[in-house]
């Protein structure tokens, strides 16, 4: 049996053929009154961890398993029972809270999408006769750029909104109103050195094409 000091520690233990093993303490035995809690219920797991001592159970790496895998927790049975009781008693309340949080996130995201779309429209600054096209570009840019978890420019907070909108607007025009994608598709993947040079040329040409597109749809400089 593990001594009291080890039982009071929060350890990583590996479920091996020889039993439970810890890198610092070697073979350990499960303390009396402890049991296994499988991974899967985040609320119960948090409650058990907050209650005190626990051991995180891992399946070790193997020949066909390059990474260890978390199995769950070993913890006092009383803590696990209490956590499961709390989970059952608070199921409805937690569900309502999740729904409220989801609604709040949706409102925040909807508001951000509107702000982003408006910022793209401001950046485009198209002439009145091209207002419909401007809205199409702005909506398309927002649809792509602000997707949660996409990692795209609309999700970064490192740039001001105006810069994010400009980058997203340029990308939308580049992909939808220039031959950028077609020219990239024609590159030979086996000619790396040539492709690198050609890619820079294509990118530069696309940049100029976007500028030309903007100039063609914005009011003339002397119109103000």
Secondary structure as the mmCIF struct_conf table of DSSP 4:
data_model
#
loop_
_struct_conf.conf_type_id
_struct_conf.id
_struct_conf.beg_label_comp_id
_struct_conf.beg_label_asym_id
_struct_conf.beg_label_seq_id
_struct_conf.end_label_comp_id
_struct_conf.end_label_asym_id
_struct_conf.end_label_seq_id
HELX_RH_AL_P HELX_RH_AL_P1 UNK A 4 UNK A 7
TURN_TY1_P TURN_TY1_P1 UNK A 8 UNK A 8
BEND BEND1 UNK A 9 UNK A 9
STRN STRN1 UNK A 11 UNK A 16
TURN_TY1_P TURN_TY1_P2 UNK A 17 UNK A 18
STRN STRN2 UNK A 19 UNK A 22
TURN_TY1_P TURN_TY1_P3 UNK A 23 UNK A 25
STRN STRN3 UNK A 26 UNK A 28
HELX_LH_PP_P HELX_LH_PP_P1 UNK A 30 UNK A 31
TURN_TY1_P TURN_TY1_P4 UNK A 32 UNK A 33
STRN STRN4 UNK A 34 UNK A 38
TURN_TY1_P TURN_TY1_P5 UNK A 39 UNK A 40
HELX_RH_AL_P HELX_RH_AL_P2 UNK A 42 UNK A 51
BEND BEND2 UNK A 52 UNK A 52
STRN STRN5 UNK A 54 UNK A 59
HELX_LH_PP_P HELX_LH_PP_P2 UNK A 60 UNK A 61
STRN STRN6 UNK A 62 UNK A 62
TURN_TY1_P TURN_TY1_P6 UNK A 63 UNK A 64
STRN STRN7 UNK A 65 UNK A 65
BEND BEND3 UNK A 67 UNK A 67
STRN STRN8 UNK A 69 UNK A 76
HELX_RH_AL_P HELX_RH_AL_P3 UNK A 77 UNK A 89
TURN_TY1_P TURN_TY1_P7 UNK A 90 UNK A 90
HELX_RH_AL_P HELX_RH_AL_P4 UNK A 91 UNK A 124
STRN STRN9 UNK A 126 UNK A 126
HELX_RH_3T_P HELX_RH_3T_P1 UNK A 128 UNK A 130
HELX_RH_AL_P HELX_RH_AL_P5 UNK A 131 UNK A 145
TURN_TY1_P TURN_TY1_P8 UNK A 146 UNK A 146
TURN_TY1_P TURN_TY1_P9 UNK A 148 UNK A 149
BEND BEND4 UNK A 150 UNK A 150
BEND BEND5 UNK A 152 UNK A 152
HELX_RH_3T_P HELX_RH_3T_P2 UNK A 153 UNK A 155
BEND BEND6 UNK A 157 UNK A 159
HELX_RH_AL_P HELX_RH_AL_P6 UNK A 161 UNK A 177
BEND BEND7 UNK A 178 UNK A 179
HELX_RH_AL_P HELX_RH_AL_P7 UNK A 180 UNK A 185
TURN_TY1_P TURN_TY1_P10 UNK A 186 UNK A 186
BEND BEND8 UNK A 187 UNK A 187
TURN_TY1_P TURN_TY1_P11 UNK A 189 UNK A 190
HELX_RH_AL_P HELX_RH_AL_P8 UNK A 192 UNK A 217
STRN STRN10 UNK A 218 UNK A 218
HELX_LH_PP_P HELX_LH_PP_P3 UNK A 219 UNK A 220
HELX_RH_3T_P HELX_RH_3T_P3 UNK A 221 UNK A 223
#
